[in-house]
Structure formats: structure tokens, C-alpha cells
Amino acid sequence: MVSSTMTAGDALDQLRAAGLTDDLARVFRRACMVVGYRNVARAVASLARKDKPATATAPAHVMTEADQEYITALESQLVEAETFFQEFPMLQNPPIRTVHRFHARKGIYAKGASWGPTEQITVGSTLADRLRERGRAVEYNKRTGLWWADVEDEAWGRDVNLEELFGARAGSAGYEFDDVLPMYRRAVAFKANIPYIQAEIARVQVEGA
């Protein structure tokens, strides 16, 4: 407000021309003398309206041939997953899960236990009883009413109705009891990948590959 070319009086004269009364000018001068002209100037400047500059709209991404090829590959994966669940609607909710717990180490000199994942699948109550009699780990979930048995070399799913799962193909090569567990695992993988694929396609359409 005060410089080598403008005094406080000059500044007040300009303010009077803008409509500043003598009484207000005297109050203003006293305030400036107490807190300092520069501090008053900073305070006034901080109260001034600050309009944010308009944000320029980002230009739309122009799809390239590489982007389209990448999206096509992603869409083929999406079609594969969706087709799988159309063929095997039972596996929309695959009866398999992975839990983590301590496992006793095996071997003559093994001691203690290790923490790691264990696959489990659902089984019927009759099969659950038989597995427990054999010393197999079986857990009962009271909330869902499901029995979960540890997966070993095969799915303990021999009580699965293969015709319900595989339809007319049941019993043929690739659709037998030994194929149940791999199907469960594929269903889990597809369910995990579908949201990622959809999000990646949307991202590439906006940002590019």
C-alpha cells in the first residue's frame, strides 16, 4: 500500500475517490498504524475472491490399433468366462474355498507346524461322517449348514450329481468324477478375473493401453 512512489496519503486519496468516507479513512489509517500497512494489505488480499481457473477438458482418447487389439484379447477372455458359466450354471457359486491354518510338518525329523493355505470343498453330511472316520479334516459351518472337507488328490465330491453338473456329457472323457475339482478351480479363477477384465476394458477405452 506504501511504496517509493506512493504514500499512505496517496493511497487514501484514491480510496476516497472510490467512495471512502473521512471517518472510515481515519479508522483505516489508525488500523494500519497499529498492525502495519503491509499486514493490512495481506489481510485484504486474503479476503478477496479467488476464482479458480476453469479446468480444461481433457481431450478424448483416440483409440489406436494397438488399443483395439488389446481390447479384443480382453473381450475374448471375457467371452470364455461367460460361456463357461452358461455351460455350467451350477458353478456360478463354486463349492470350493481356500482357508489358511497351521499344518503339522511331515517326516521323521519334522517338528512344529507351518502356516499355509488349504483347499476345501463342500460335501454331504454322509460323506462328511465317512471322511471324519478316516481321519480327514472336515469342518461344519453352522451359519450356512455346509460341511467343508480338505481337498487332497481329488475332490471328495463323489456324491456330486454329475448329470446335474455336466448334463448329457457326464461320464464322457473330460466330464468324469476326476474332472470335478479342476472345474471348481476354473470357476474360481473366472469369477476373480471377470471384474478385472471389465475394469481393464473400460480403462483402455479412456486412457489407452
Secondary structure, DSSP 8 states (H G I E B T S, - for coil): ---SS--HHHHHHHHHHTT--HHHHHHHHHHHHHH-HHHHHHHHHHHS----------------HHHHHHHHHHHHHHHHHHHHHHH-GGGGS-SEEEEEEEEE--SSS--SEEEEEEEEEEE-HHHHHHHHHTT--EEEETTTTEEEEE--SS-S-TTS-HHHHHGGGTTSTTSSGGGHHHHHHHHHHHHHHHHHHHHHHHHHHHH--
